[in-house]
C-alpha cells in the first residue's frame, strides 16, 4: 500500500476509507470511493460498503466520516 501522502485526490495525506475499514483488494478495487478518489466516500452515490459488504450507508456513524468530516468542520470553523 502507498504511504498516506501518495494517495490521490481527497485522500492525499489521509488514510483512505478502504484502509481504515480493512476492505479487501477485491472490494476496494470495485468501489467508487477508490475509483473516484477526488471526493470522500460519503459523497459517493454508491460504495462497496453497501454493494459488496452489505453495510447500510449510514455515514454519520462511520469512523471514516467521524474522523475526516468532523476535522473538515473544525478546520472550516477555525478559518472564520
Residue, then its C-alpha position, 0 to 999 in steps of 0.5 A: x500500500x502507498x504511504x498516506x501522502x501518495x494517495x490521490x485526490x481527497x485522500x492525499x495525506x489521509x488514510x483512505x476509507x478502504x484502509x481504515x475499514x480493512x476492505x479487501x483488494x477485491x472490494x476496494x478495487x470495485x468501489x467508487x470511493x477508490x475509483x473516484x478518489x477526488x471526493x470522500x466516500x460519503x459523497x459517493x452515490x454508491x460504495x462497496x460498503x453497501x454493494x459488496x459488504x452489505x453495510x447500510x450507508x449510514x455515514x454519520x456513524x462511520x469512523x471514516x466520516x467521524x474522523x475526516x468530516x468532523x476535522x473538515x468542520x473544525x478546520x472550516x470553523x477555525x478559518x472564520 
